[in-house]
Each structure stands twice: as C-alpha cells, then as structure tokens.
C-alpha cells in the first residue's frame, strides 16, 4: 500500500497505528500490517520483536480472567 514518496519510516508508523487501532499484536496481525503497509522484512521483524508478544484485550488466558 505504498502511497508514492513518503518520509522514511512513515509506513512503519502507519502500521503501528493500524495495529493499535485493532488492539491486536499477534503474528498474524503483524504479518497483515507488513503486507498492507509494504514493510521491509527488517521492519516486520522489528514489529514482531517489540510488539509480537503483547496480549491484546481479547488475548487473556483463563488464569487472568476475562
């Protein structure tokens, strides 16, 4: 989803905002964001390393309660 000439890092910033709006940070959501925002493999890896393990509101385990 490249929109012509964008400032360096703009696609990554948009992907982070998009993930935040959806409240999902799982690998599938990050992969969707990488494709949607035309991220480089390095940018996708950054998202996985920094956001991939965060649990969203609907990702609670039974021990944590609902």
N, CA, C and O atoms as a Maestro MAE file, in Angstrom:
{
 s_m_m2io_version
 :::
 2.0.0
}

f_m_ct {
 s_m_title
 :::
 protein
 m_atom[264] {
  # First column is atom index #
  i_m_mmod_type
  r_m_x_coord
  r_m_y_coord
  r_m_z_coord
  i_m_residue_number
  s_m_chain_name
  s_m_pdb_residue_name
  s_m_pdb_atom_name
  i_m_atomic_number
  :::
  1 25 0.837 -1.188 0.000 1 A "UNK " " N  " 7
  2 3 0.000 0.000 0.000 1 A "UNK " " CA " 6
  3 2 0.873 1.239 0.000 1 A "UNK " " C  " 6
  4 15 0.645 2.162 0.781 1 A "UNK " " O  " 8
  5 25 1.837 1.265 -0.841 2 A "UNK " " N  " 7
  6 3 2.724 2.406 -0.935 2 A "UNK " " CA " 6
  7 2 1.970 3.577 -1.554 2 A "UNK " " C  " 6
  8 15 1.261 3.417 -2.548 2 A "UNK " " O  " 8
  9 25 2.131 4.746 -0.961 3 A "UNK " " N  " 7
  10 3 1.427 5.941 -1.420 3 A "UNK " " CA " 6
  11 2 2.401 6.945 -2.013 3 A "UNK " " C  " 6
  12 15 2.418 8.105 -1.600 3 A "UNK " " O  " 8
  13 25 3.210 6.520 -2.974 4 A "UNK " " N  " 7
  14 3 4.159 7.425 -3.574 4 A "UNK " " CA " 6
  15 2 5.342 7.658 -2.657 4 A "UNK " " C  " 6
  16 15 5.796 6.748 -1.964 4 A "UNK " " O  " 8
  17 25 5.836 8.886 -2.659 5 A "UNK " " N  " 7
  18 3 7.004 9.226 -1.855 5 A "UNK " " CA " 6
  19 2 6.551 9.612 -0.454 5 A "UNK " " C  " 6
  20 15 5.807 10.574 -0.263 5 A "UNK " " O  " 8
  21 25 7.020 8.835 0.523 6 A "UNK " " N  " 7
  22 3 6.697 9.098 1.924 6 A "UNK " " CA " 6
  23 2 7.988 9.312 2.691 6 A "UNK " " C  " 6
  24 15 9.037 8.805 2.290 6 A "UNK " " O  " 8
  25 25 7.929 10.059 3.795 7 A "UNK " " N  " 7
  26 3 9.122 10.202 4.629 7 A "UNK " " CA " 6
  27 2 9.598 8.839 5.123 7 A "UNK " " C  " 6
  28 15 8.801 7.915 5.280 7 A "UNK " " O  " 8
  29 25 10.886 8.724 5.362 8 A "UNK " " N  " 7
  30 3 11.474 7.475 5.852 8 A "UNK " " CA " 6
  31 2 10.777 7.042 7.139 8 A "UNK " " C  " 6
  32 15 10.663 7.826 8.081 8 A "UNK " " O  " 8
  33 25 10.311 5.794 7.177 9 A "UNK " " N  " 7
  34 3 9.665 5.259 8.369 9 A "UNK " " CA " 6
  35 2 8.168 5.500 8.449 9 A "UNK " " C  " 6
  36 15 7.524 5.051 9.397 9 A "UNK " " O  " 8
  37 25 7.608 6.188 7.488 10 A "UNK " " N  " 7
  38 3 6.176 6.511 7.538 10 A "UNK " " CA " 6
  39 2 5.311 5.259 7.459 10 A "UNK " " C  " 6
  40 15 4.307 5.161 8.165 10 A "UNK " " O  " 8
  41 25 5.679 4.307 6.619 11 A "UNK " " N  " 7
  42 3 4.890 3.074 6.526 11 A "UNK " " CA " 6
  43 2 4.920 2.306 7.839 11 A "UNK " " C  " 6
  44 15 3.908 1.734 8.244 11 A "UNK " " O  " 8
  45 25 6.062 2.285 8.505 12 A "UNK " " N  " 7
  46 3 6.170 1.615 9.802 12 A "UNK " " CA " 6
  47 2 5.292 2.320 10.832 12 A "UNK " " C  " 6
  48 15 4.599 1.665 11.611 12 A "UNK " " O  " 8
  49 25 5.319 3.639 10.838 13 A "UNK " " N  " 7
  50 3 4.482 4.409 11.770 13 A "UNK " " CA " 6
  51 2 3.004 4.107 11.532 13 A "UNK " " C  " 6
  52 15 2.244 3.913 12.481 13 A "UNK " " O  " 8
  53 25 2.606 4.069 10.279 14 A "UNK " " N  " 7
  54 3 1.208 3.771 9.951 14 A "UNK " " CA " 6
  55 2 0.822 2.355 10.367 14 A "UNK " " C  " 6
  56 15 -0.290 2.121 10.840 14 A "UNK " " O  " 8
  57 25 1.744 1.417 10.189 15 A "UNK " " N  " 7
  58 3 1.479 0.031 10.590 15 A "UNK " " CA " 6
  59 2 1.289 -0.066 12.102 15 A "UNK " " C  " 6
  60 15 0.400 -0.779 12.567 15 A "UNK " " O  " 8
  61 25 2.112 0.642 12.870 16 A "UNK " " N  " 7
  62 3 1.985 0.635 14.331 16 A "UNK " " CA " 6
  63 2 0.642 1.225 14.747 16 A "UNK " " C  " 6
  64 15 -0.029 0.679 15.623 16 A "UNK " " O  " 8
  65 25 0.249 2.317 14.136 17 A "UNK " " N  " 7
  66 3 -1.061 2.920 14.436 17 A "UNK " " CA " 6
  67 2 -2.194 1.958 14.091 17 A "UNK " " C  " 6
  68 15 -3.140 1.809 14.864 17 A "UNK " " O  " 8
  69 25 -2.101 1.314 12.948 18 A "UNK " " N  " 7
  70 3 -3.125 0.370 12.493 18 A "UNK " " CA " 6
  71 2 -3.260 -0.783 13.473 18 A "UNK " " C  " 6
  72 15 -4.374 -1.172 13.823 18 A "UNK " " O  " 8
  73 25 -2.130 -1.339 13.923 19 A "UNK " " N  " 7
  74 3 -2.165 -2.432 14.903 19 A "UNK " " CA " 6
  75 2 -2.793 -1.957 16.209 19 A "UNK " " C  " 6
  76 15 -3.583 -2.678 16.818 19 A "UNK " " O  " 8
  77 25 -2.445 -0.753 16.639 20 A "UNK " " N  " 7
  78 3 -3.005 -0.210 17.874 20 A "UNK " " CA " 6
  79 2 -4.506 -0.010 17.792 20 A "UNK " " C  " 6
  80 15 -5.221 -0.286 18.755 20 A "UNK " " O  " 8
  81 25 -4.991 0.464 16.660 21 A "UNK " " N  " 7
  82 3 -6.428 0.667 16.475 21 A "UNK " " CA " 6
  83 2 -7.193 -0.647 16.557 21 A "UNK " " C  " 6
  84 15 -8.330 -0.680 17.026 21 A "UNK " " O  " 8
  85 25 -6.574 -1.722 16.104 22 A "UNK " " N  " 7
  86 3 -7.229 -3.025 16.119 22 A "UNK " " CA " 6
  87 2 -7.048 -3.756 17.437 22 A "UNK " " C  " 6
  88 15 -7.754 -4.727 17.711 22 A "UNK " " O  " 8
  89 25 -6.110 -3.299 18.255 23 A "UNK " " N  " 7
  90 3 -5.887 -3.936 19.542 23 A "UNK " " CA " 6
  91 2 -5.305 -5.334 19.431 23 A "UNK " " C  " 6
  92 15 -5.426 -6.138 20.355 23 A "UNK " " O  " 8
  93 25 -4.677 -5.620 18.306 24 A "UNK " " N  " 7
  94 3 -4.076 -6.947 18.086 24 A "UNK " " CA " 6
  95 2 -2.596 -6.776 17.800 24 A "UNK " " C  " 6
  96 15 -2.193 -5.888 17.048 24 A "UNK " " O  " 8
  97 25 -1.787 -7.641 18.412 25 A "UNK " " N  " 7
  98 3 -0.346 -7.595 18.183 25 A "UNK " " CA " 6
  99 2 0.210 -8.990 17.955 25 A "UNK " " C  " 6
  100 15 1.399 -9.232 18.161 25 A "UNK " " O  " 8
  101 25 -0.651 -9.905 17.529 26 A "UNK " " N  " 7
  102 3 -0.193 -11.271 17.283 26 A "UNK " " CA " 6
  103 2 0.537 -11.337 15.942 26 A "UNK " " C  " 6
  104 15 0.496 -10.393 15.153 26 A "UNK " " O  " 8
  105 25 1.194 -12.450 15.700 27 A "UNK " " N  " 7
  106 3 1.997 -12.610 14.488 27 A "UNK " " CA " 6
  107 2 1.151 -12.443 13.226 27 A "UNK " " C  " 6
  108 15 1.613 -11.843 12.255 27 A "UNK " " O  " 8
  109 25 -0.064 -12.957 13.223 28 A "UNK " " N  " 7
  110 3 -0.930 -12.839 12.041 28 A "UNK " " CA " 6
  111 2 -1.261 -11.375 11.758 28 A "UNK " " C  " 6
  112 15 -1.238 -10.948 10.604 28 A "UNK " " O  " 8
  113 25 -1.566 -10.607 12.798 29 A "UNK " " N  " 7
  114 3 -1.888 -9.193 12.616 29 A "UNK " " CA " 6
  115 2 -0.666 -8.423 12.122 29 A "UNK " " C  " 6
  116 15 -0.782 -7.548 11.264 29 A "UNK " " O  " 8
  117 25 0.495 -8.750 12.663 30 A "UNK " " N  " 7
  118 3 1.729 -8.089 12.231 30 A "UNK " " CA " 6
  119 2 2.026 -8.428 10.776 30 A "UNK " " C  " 6
  120 15 2.452 -7.562 10.012 30 A "UNK " " O  " 8
  121 25 1.807 -9.670 10.391 31 A "UNK " " N  " 7
  122 3 2.002 -10.071 9.003 31 A "UNK " " CA " 6
  123 2 1.039 -9.321 8.080 31 A "UNK " " C  " 6
  124 15 1.426 -8.883 6.996 31 A "UNK " " O  " 8
  125 25 -0.213 -9.175 8.514 32 A "UNK " " N  " 7
  126 3 -1.196 -8.408 7.736 32 A "UNK " " CA " 6
  127 2 -0.740 -6.956 7.580 32 A "UNK " " C  " 6
  128 15 -0.830 -6.382 6.495 32 A "UNK " " O  " 8
  129 25 -0.253 -6.372 8.673 33 A "UNK " " N  " 7
  130 3 0.213 -4.984 8.635 33 A "UNK " " CA " 6
  131 2 1.413 -4.841 7.700 33 A "UNK " " C  " 6
  132 15 1.514 -3.866 6.955 33 A "UNK " " O  " 8
  133 25 2.316 -5.812 7.744 34 A "UNK " " N  " 7
  134 3 3.501 -5.761 6.883 34 A "UNK " " CA " 6
  135 2 3.106 -5.769 5.412 34 A "UNK " " C  " 6
  136 15 3.688 -5.051 4.599 34 A "UNK " " O  " 8
  137 25 2.122 -6.582 5.083 35 A "UNK " " N  " 7
  138 3 1.658 -6.640 3.697 35 A "UNK " " CA " 6
  139 2 0.885 -5.372 3.327 35 A "UNK " " C  " 6
  140 15 1.097 -4.796 2.260 35 A "UNK " " O  " 8
  141 25 0.000 -4.951 4.204 36 A "UNK " " N  " 7
  142 3 -0.844 -3.783 3.948 36 A "UNK " " CA " 6
  143 2 -0.021 -2.509 3.760 36 A "UNK " " C  " 6
  144 15 -0.336 -1.681 2.905 36 A "UNK " " O  " 8
  145 25 1.036 -2.356 4.561 37 A "UNK " " N  " 7
  146 3 1.823 -1.127 4.542 37 A "UNK " " CA " 6
  147 2 3.177 -1.286 3.853 37 A "UNK " " C  " 6
  148 15 4.047 -0.424 3.978 37 A "UNK " " O  " 8
  149 25 3.351 -2.388 3.129 38 A "UNK " " N  " 7
  150 3 4.544 -2.615 2.319 38 A "UNK " " CA " 6
  151 2 5.824 -2.449 3.139 38 A "UNK " " C  " 6
  152 15 6.750 -1.745 2.736 38 A "UNK " " O  " 8
  153 25 5.856 -3.114 4.301 39 A "UNK " " N  " 7
  154 3 7.023 -3.020 5.170 39 A "UNK " " CA " 6
  155 2 8.148 -3.905 4.649 39 A "UNK " " C  " 6
  156 15 7.908 -4.912 3.984 39 A "UNK " " O  " 8
  157 25 9.362 -3.516 4.959 40 A "UNK " " N  " 7
  158 3 10.515 -4.344 4.625 40 A "UNK " " CA " 6
  159 2 10.567 -5.513 5.607 40 A "UNK " " C  " 6
  160 15 9.945 -5.451 6.668 40 A "UNK " " O  " 8
  161 25 11.291 -6.569 5.276 41 A "UNK " " N  " 7
  162 3 11.438 -7.677 6.235 41 A "UNK " " CA " 6
  163 2 12.025 -7.211 7.573 41 A "UNK " " C  " 6
  164 15 11.648 -7.727 8.625 41 A "UNK " " O  " 8
  165 25 12.932 -6.251 7.539 42 A "UNK " " N  " 7
  166 3 13.523 -5.727 8.769 42 A "UNK " " CA " 6
  167 2 12.478 -4.989 9.613 42 A "UNK " " C  " 6
  168 15 12.460 -5.125 10.837 42 A "UNK " " O  " 8
  169 25 11.613 -4.213 8.966 43 A "UNK " " N  " 7
  170 3 10.549 -3.513 9.692 43 A "UNK " " CA " 6
  171 2 9.559 -4.503 10.296 43 A "UNK " " C  " 6
  172 15 9.106 -4.321 11.426 43 A "UNK " " O  " 8
  173 25 9.224 -5.550 9.546 44 A "UNK " " N  " 7
  174 3 8.321 -6.572 10.070 44 A "UNK " " CA " 6
  175 2 8.950 -7.272 11.277 44 A "UNK " " C  " 6
  176 15 8.273 -7.528 12.272 44 A "UNK " " O  " 8
  177 25 10.229 -7.577 11.186 45 A "UNK " " N  " 7
  178 3 10.924 -8.217 12.307 45 A "UNK " " CA " 6
  179 2 10.936 -7.305 13.530 45 A "UNK " " C  " 6
  180 15 10.802 -7.783 14.657 45 A "UNK " " O  " 8
  181 25 11.094 -6.008 13.323 46 A "UNK " " N  " 7
  182 3 11.041 -5.044 14.421 46 A "UNK " " CA " 6
  183 2 9.695 -5.125 15.135 46 A "UNK " " C  " 6
  184 15 9.643 -5.155 16.365 46 A "UNK " " O  " 8
  185 25 8.610 -5.161 14.369 47 A "UNK " " N  " 7
  186 3 7.277 -5.257 14.972 47 A "UNK " " CA " 6
  187 2 7.115 -6.553 15.754 47 A "UNK " " C  " 6
  188 15 6.569 -6.549 16.857 47 A "UNK " " O  " 8
  189 25 7.581 -7.648 15.197 48 A "UNK " " N  " 7
  190 3 7.468 -8.939 15.880 48 A "UNK " " CA " 6
  191 2 8.235 -8.908 17.198 48 A "UNK " " C  " 6
  192 15 7.727 -9.358 18.224 48 A "UNK " " O  " 8
  193 25 9.454 -8.380 17.172 49 A "UNK " " N  " 7
  194 3 10.284 -8.354 18.375 49 A "UNK " " CA " 6
  195 2 9.751 -7.411 19.445 49 A "UNK " " C  " 6
  196 15 9.869 -7.701 20.636 49 A "UNK " " O  " 8
  197 25 9.167 -6.285 19.039 50 A "UNK " " N  " 7
  198 3 8.742 -5.284 20.009 50 A "UNK " " CA " 6
  199 2 7.265 -5.354 20.385 50 A "UNK " " C  " 6
  200 15 6.886 -4.903 21.466 50 A "UNK " " O  " 8
  201 25 6.436 -5.905 19.523 51 A "UNK " " N  " 7
  202 3 5.001 -5.923 19.790 51 A "UNK " " CA " 6
  203 2 4.384 -7.309 19.715 51 A "UNK " " C  " 6
  204 15 3.254 -7.495 20.167 51 A "UNK " " O  " 8
  205 25 5.076 -8.270 19.168 52 A "UNK " " N  " 7
  206 3 4.523 -9.593 18.912 52 A "UNK " " CA " 6
  207 2 4.111 -10.376 20.137 52 A "UNK " " C  " 6
  208 15 3.266 -11.265 20.030 52 A "UNK " " O  " 8
  209 25 4.666 -10.085 21.284 53 A "UNK " " N  " 7
  210 3 4.339 -10.844 22.486 53 A "UNK " " CA " 6
  211 2 3.341 -10.144 23.388 53 A "UNK " " C  " 6
  212 15 2.975 -10.686 24.431 53 A "UNK " " O  " 8
  213 25 2.895 -8.962 23.019 54 A "UNK " " N  " 7
  214 3 1.935 -8.242 23.850 54 A "UNK " " CA " 6
  215 2 0.552 -8.851 23.679 54 A "UNK " " C  " 6
  216 15 0.134 -9.157 22.562 54 A "UNK " " O  " 8
  217 25 -0.139 -9.023 24.765 55 A "UNK " " N  " 7
  218 3 -1.506 -9.544 24.722 55 A "UNK " " CA " 6
  219 2 -2.469 -8.385 24.556 55 A "UNK " " C  " 6
  220 15 -2.389 -7.390 25.277 55 A "UNK " " O  " 8
  221 25 -3.372 -8.514 23.611 56 A "UNK " " N  " 7
  222 3 -4.409 -7.517 23.424 56 A "UNK " " CA " 6
  223 2 -5.561 -7.775 24.372 56 A "UNK " " C  " 6
  224 15 -5.522 -8.751 25.122 56 A "UNK " " O  " 8
  225 25 -6.604 -6.923 24.365 57 A "UNK " " N  " 7
  226 3 -7.734 -7.079 25.284 57 A "UNK " " CA " 6
  227 2 -8.420 -8.432 25.185 57 A "UNK " " C  " 6
  228 15 -8.910 -8.939 26.194 57 A "UNK " " O  " 8
  229 25 -8.469 -9.027 24.009 58 A "UNK " " N  " 7
  230 3 -9.143 -10.306 23.834 58 A "UNK " " CA " 6
  231 2 -8.217 -11.499 23.932 58 A "UNK " " C  " 6
  232 15 -8.634 -12.627 23.669 58 A "UNK " " O  " 8
  233 25 -6.958 -11.271 24.309 59 A "UNK " " N  " 7
  234 3 -5.963 -12.339 24.324 59 A "UNK " " CA " 6
  235 2 -5.658 -12.862 25.723 59 A "UNK " " C  " 6
  236 15 -4.601 -13.459 25.929 59 A "UNK " " O  " 8
  237 25 -6.534 -12.662 26.671 60 A "UNK " " N  " 7
  238 3 -6.270 -13.084 28.042 60 A "UNK " " CA " 6
  239 2 -6.407 -14.586 28.190 60 A "UNK " " C  " 6
  240 15 -7.281 -15.206 27.584 60 A "UNK " " O  " 8
  241 25 -5.551 -15.152 28.986 61 A "UNK " " N  " 7
  242 3 -5.660 -16.577 29.275 61 A "UNK " " CA " 6
  243 2 -6.690 -16.772 30.371 61 A "UNK " " C  " 6
  244 15 -6.993 -15.819 31.089 61 A "UNK " " O  " 8
  245 25 -7.246 -17.978 30.532 62 A "UNK " " N  " 7
  246 3 -8.265 -18.220 31.556 62 A "UNK " " CA " 6
  247 2 -7.784 -17.886 32.968 62 A "UNK " " C  " 6
  248 15 -8.588 -17.482 33.809 62 A "UNK " " O  " 8
  249 25 -6.478 -18.050 33.245 63 A "UNK " " N  " 7
  250 3 -5.960 -17.747 34.570 63 A "UNK " " CA " 6
  251 2 -6.047 -16.263 34.892 63 A "UNK " " C  " 6
  252 15 -6.140 -15.887 36.061 63 A "UNK " " O  " 8
  253 25 -6.018 -15.406 33.855 64 A "UNK " " N  " 7
  254 3 -6.046 -13.970 34.062 64 A "UNK " " CA " 6
  255 2 -7.467 -13.442 34.202 64 A "UNK " " C  " 6
  256 15 -7.654 -12.296 34.609 64 A "UNK " " O  " 8
  257 25 -8.449 -14.230 33.884 65 A "UNK " " N  " 7
  258 3 -9.832 -13.774 33.934 65 A "UNK " " CA " 6
  259 2 -10.211 -13.025 32.689 65 A "UNK " " C  " 6
  260 15 -9.362 -12.704 31.858 65 A "UNK " " O  " 8
  261 25 -11.496 -12.746 32.559 66 A "UNK " " N  " 7
  262 3 -11.972 -12.073 31.353 66 A "UNK " " CA " 6
  263 2 -12.194 -10.622 31.577 66 A "UNK " " C  " 6
  264 15 -12.596 -9.910 30.656 66 A "UNK " " O  " 8
  :::
 }
 m_bond[263] {
  # First column is bond index #
  i_m_from
  i_m_to
  i_m_order
  :::
  1 1 2 1
  2 2 3 1
  3 3 4 2
  4 3 5 1
  5 5 6 1
  6 6 7 1
  7 7 8 2
  8 7 9 1
  9 9 10 1
  10 10 11 1
  11 11 12 2
  12 11 13 1
  13 13 14 1
  14 14 15 1
  15 15 16 2
  16 15 17 1
  17 17 18 1
  18 18 19 1
  19 19 20 2
  20 19 21 1
  21 21 22 1
  22 22 23 1
  23 23 24 2
  24 23 25 1
  25 25 26 1
  26 26 27 1
  27 27 28 2
  28 27 29 1
  29 29 30 1
  30 30 31 1
  31 31 32 2
  32 31 33 1
  33 33 34 1
  34 34 35 1
  35 35 36 2
  36 35 37 1
  37 37 38 1
  38 38 39 1
  39 39 40 2
  40 39 41 1
  41 41 42 1
  42 42 43 1
  43 43 44 2
  44 43 45 1
  45 45 46 1
  46 46 47 1
  47 47 48 2
  48 47 49 1
  49 49 50 1
  50 50 51 1
  51 51 52 2
  52 51 53 1
  53 53 54 1
  54 54 55 1
  55 55 56 2
  56 55 57 1
  57 57 58 1
  58 58 59 1
  59 59 60 2
  60 59 61 1
  61 61 62 1
  62 62 63 1
  63 63 64 2
  64 63 65 1
  65 65 66 1
  66 66 67 1
  67 67 68 2
  68 67 69 1
  69 69 70 1
  70 70 71 1
  71 71 72 2
  72 71 73 1
  73 73 74 1
  74 74 75 1
  75 75 76 2
  76 75 77 1
  77 77 78 1
  78 78 79 1
  79 79 80 2
  80 79 81 1
  81 81 82 1
  82 82 83 1
  83 83 84 2
  84 83 85 1
  85 85 86 1
  86 86 87 1
  87 87 88 2
  88 87 89 1
  89 89 90 1
  90 90 91 1
  91 91 92 2
  92 91 93 1
  93 93 94 1
  94 94 95 1
  95 95 96 2
  96 95 97 1
  97 97 98 1
  98 98 99 1
  99 99 100 2
  100 99 101 1
  101 101 102 1
  102 102 103 1
  103 103 104 2
  104 103 105 1
  105 105 106 1
  106 106 107 1
  107 107 108 2
  108 107 109 1
  109 109 110 1
  110 110 111 1
  111 111 112 2
  112 111 113 1
  113 113 114 1
  114 114 115 1
  115 115 116 2
  116 115 117 1
  117 117 118 1
  118 118 119 1
  119 119 120 2
  120 119 121 1
  121 121 122 1
  122 122 123 1
  123 123 124 2
  124 123 125 1
  125 125 126 1
  126 126 127 1
  127 127 128 2
  128 127 129 1
  129 129 130 1
  130 130 131 1
  131 131 132 2
  132 131 133 1
  133 133 134 1
  134 134 135 1
  135 135 136 2
  136 135 137 1
  137 137 138 1
  138 138 139 1
  139 139 140 2
  140 139 141 1
  141 141 142 1
  142 142 143 1
  143 143 144 2
  144 143 145 1
  145 145 146 1
  146 146 147 1
  147 147 148 2
  148 147 149 1
  149 149 150 1
  150 150 151 1
  151 151 152 2
  152 151 153 1
  153 153 154 1
  154 154 155 1
  155 155 156 2
  156 155 157 1
  157 157 158 1
  158 158 159 1
  159 159 160 2
  160 159 161 1
  161 161 162 1
  162 162 163 1
  163 163 164 2
  164 163 165 1
  165 165 166 1
  166 166 167 1
  167 167 168 2
  168 167 169 1
  169 169 170 1
  170 170 171 1
  171 171 172 2
  172 171 173 1
  173 173 174 1
  174 174 175 1
  175 175 176 2
  176 175 177 1
  177 177 178 1
  178 178 179 1
  179 179 180 2
  180 179 181 1
  181 181 182 1
  182 182 183 1
  183 183 184 2
  184 183 185 1
  185 185 186 1
  186 186 187 1
  187 187 188 2
  188 187 189 1
  189 189 190 1
  190 190 191 1
  191 191 192 2
  192 191 193 1
  193 193 194 1
  194 194 195 1
  195 195 196 2
  196 195 197 1
  197 197 198 1
  198 198 199 1
  199 199 200 2
  200 199 201 1
  201 201 202 1
  202 202 203 1
  203 203 204 2
  204 203 205 1
  205 205 206 1
  206 206 207 1
  207 207 208 2
  208 207 209 1
  209 209 210 1
  210 210 211 1
  211 211 212 2
  212 211 213 1
  213 213 214 1
  214 214 215 1
  215 215 216 2
  216 215 217 1
  217 217 218 1
  218 218 219 1
  219 219 220 2
  220 219 221 1
  221 221 222 1
  222 222 223 1
  223 223 224 2
  224 223 225 1
  225 225 226 1
  226 226 227 1
  227 227 228 2
  228 227 229 1
  229 229 230 1
  230 230 231 1
  231 231 232 2
  232 231 233 1
  233 233 234 1
  234 234 235 1
  235 235 236 2
  236 235 237 1
  237 237 238 1
  238 238 239 1
  239 239 240 2
  240 239 241 1
  241 241 242 1
  242 242 243 1
  243 243 244 2
  244 243 245 1
  245 245 246 1
  246 246 247 1
  247 247 248 2
  248 247 249 1
  249 249 250 1
  250 250 251 1
  251 251 252 2
  252 251 253 1
  253 253 254 1
  254 254 255 1
  255 255 256 2
  256 255 257 1
  257 257 258 1
  258 258 259 1
  259 259 260 2
  260 259 261 1
  261 261 262 1
  262 262 263 1
  263 263 264 2
  :::
 }
}
